[in-house]
Amino acid sequence: MNRAAVTVEIRIGDDVVLRPVMWMFIAVLLTFLLTRFVTRRIRTKQRAAALAAANGDPTEAAGQGGLLKDINIGGIHLHHQVFGILLMAITGILVFATTPEGVGRNVAAFVFGIGLSLAFDEFALWLHLDDVYWSPEGRQSVDAIFCVLCMIGFLIGGADFISGEVGTGGWWASVASLLVLLALSVICLLKGKVMTGVIGVVFSPLTLVGTLRLAKPTSWWARRFYPPGSRRMRRSRRRFGPDYDRRWNRVRDFFAGAPDPQIAAPAPAGVDVPVAVVPPVLTSGAVHEIEPDDGLPPERPSLMATLMGPEHPAHPAHPEHRSDDDTNTARPGE
């Protein structure tokens, strides 16, 4: 009895863009998961070494052995974003110089995706210009990677932002549609929905949803259009309250690991943080005020505060955070 063989063929498409973008997506995803696995293992070993040092065990606290360890050259710790930037730079130069086709283009896209993932896995570091990888602010790197994956994922199916011949009716219609899409994305950003605004550029229904729904209470949009005590402001505070942050943080921490518990999260905008009262010190008849040291890192602005600048109430340069005496000089007799 002859049985006909059944062949299942999955076609991605023959377009010159689709296959490289698919390989880039795979590279970004795999590199992110592998990088987080490695960094979490390194952190576990560092914690064990610190605990051994505290218990007076010099053997266990001697350092990090094995292959999984931080890379230090000449006493300088090299973050993995350095290798990501180098990979993207080298790949970009080679693509423009050689214009590879076929397998070469796919390999270039895969290597570029590795570099892209390594760089954006430390997005919070180059946003804050500080090593916040395992701090609460480090979760912004997870948001950035998620945005990159979504944008590349939607582009696998192909995307024509502007179509038709220049000057034709179809071309002008596509330009108008793109301008409307960008305007909706900007509204999402002003409402404090960064991921919605970024991903919505390649997935337009998301921008429409983000535009119609409530803004976050600390966003520029809420401060301009939601009066204090109004119904919309109360609804916004309920929807985007602590429970909302906890839900999303659980998802971020599942993939990337939770921040170190000893690193305190910055206080939300409008929340007063108790400060220790330090008595003044008398020297030569003058009073010098001593800044309290509570052992906590300085408050860093959120991603939206960084985007909006001093206009945002959570930004350190906002007038609410300025003291009466910006010169910080001693004033005798006070």
Residue pairs with C-beta under 8 A, 6 or more apart in sequence:
12 18
12 19
12 22
13 19
13 158
15 158
16 105
17 155
17 158
18 156
18 157
18 158
19 105
19 106
19 109
20 105
20 106
20 108
20 109
21 109
21 152
21 155
21 156
22 156
23 106
23 107
23 109
23 110
23 113
24 109
24 110
24 112
24 113
24 116
24 152
25 113
25 149
25 152
25 153
25 156
26 110
26 113
27 109
27 110
27 111
27 112
27 113
27 114
27 116
27 117
28 113
28 114
28 116
28 117
28 145
28 148
28 149
28 152
29 117
29 149
31 113
31 114
31 117
31 118
31 121
32 117
32 121
32 145
32 149
32 255
33 255
35 80
35 117
35 118
35 121
36 121
36 255
36 256
36 257
38 68
39 80
39 133
39 257
40 257
41 68
42 64
42 68
42 69
42 70
43 134
43 257
43 260
45 64
45 66
45 68
45 69
46 64
48 60
49 60
49 61
49 62
49 63
49 64
50 61
52 59
52 60
52 61
53 60
53 61
64 70
70 77
71 77
71 78
72 78
79 122
79 125
79 131
80 118
80 121
80 122
81 118
81 119
81 121
81 122
81 125
81 126
83 115
83 118
84 114
84 115
84 116
84 117
84 118
84 119
84 120
84 121
84 122
85 115
85 119
86 115
87 111
87 112
87 114
87 115
87 118
88 112
88 115
88 116
88 119
89 115
91 108
91 111
91 112
91 115
92 112
94 100
94 108
95 105
95 108
95 112
98 104
100 107
100 108
113 152
116 148
117 145
117 148
120 141
120 144
120 145
120 148
121 141
121 145
122 133
122 141
123 140
123 141
123 143
123 144
123 145
124 132
124 133
124 137
124 138
124 139
124 140
124 141
124 144
125 131
125 132
125 133
125 141
127 140
127 303
127 306
128 137
128 300
130 300
132 138
132 300
133 141
134 257
134 259
134 260
134 263
135 259
135 260
135 263
135 265
135 297
136 259
136 263
136 264
136 265
136 266
137 266
137 300
138 256
138 259
139 249
139 252
139 253
139 256
139 259
140 303
141 256
142 252
142 255
142 256
143 194
143 195
143 252
143 303
146 195
147 194
147 195
147 198
147 199
150 199
150 202
150 203
151 198
151 199
151 201
151 202
154 199
154 202
154 203
155 202
159 202
160 174
161 174
161 178
162 171
162 174
162 175
162 178
163 170
163 171
163 174
164 170
164 171
164 173
164 174
165 171
181 200
181 201
181 204
181 207
182 201
184 200
184 204
184 207
184 208
184 210
184 211
185 197
185 198
185 200
185 201
185 207
186 197
187 197
187 207
187 210
187 211
187 221
188 194
188 196
188 197
188 200
188 207
188 210
188 211
189 197
189 307
190 215
190 219
190 220
190 221
191 210
191 211
191 214
191 215
191 216
191 219
191 220
191 221
191 222
192 215
192 216
192 218
192 219
192 220
192 221
192 222
192 240
192 304
193 210
193 215
193 216
193 219
194 303
194 304
194 307
196 206
196 207
196 209
196 210
197 207
197 210
199 206
200 206
200 207
200 210
201 207
214 232
214 235
214 236
214 239
214 240
215 221
215 222
215 225
215 226
215 236
216 222
216 236
216 240
216 304
217 226
217 233
217 236
217 237
217 240
218 268
218 269
218 270
218 302
218 304
218 312
218 313
218 314
219 304
220 304
220 308
220 311
220 312
222 232
222 233
222 236
223 313
225 232
226 232
226 233
226 236
227 233
253 259
259 265
263 297
264 296
264 297
266 299
266 300
266 302
267 273
267 299
268 314
269 305
269 312
269 313
269 314
270 313
275 292
275 294
276 292
276 294
277 292
278 289
278 290
278 291
278 292
280 287
280 288
280 289
280 290
281 287
281 288
281 290
285 332
286 330
286 332
287 330
287 331
287 332
287 333
287 334
288 330
289 330
299 316
301 312
301 314
301 315
301 316
302 312
302 314
304 312
304 314
305 312
305 314
305 315
306 315
308 315
309 315
309 317
310 317
310 318
311 318
312 318
313 320
315 321
325 331
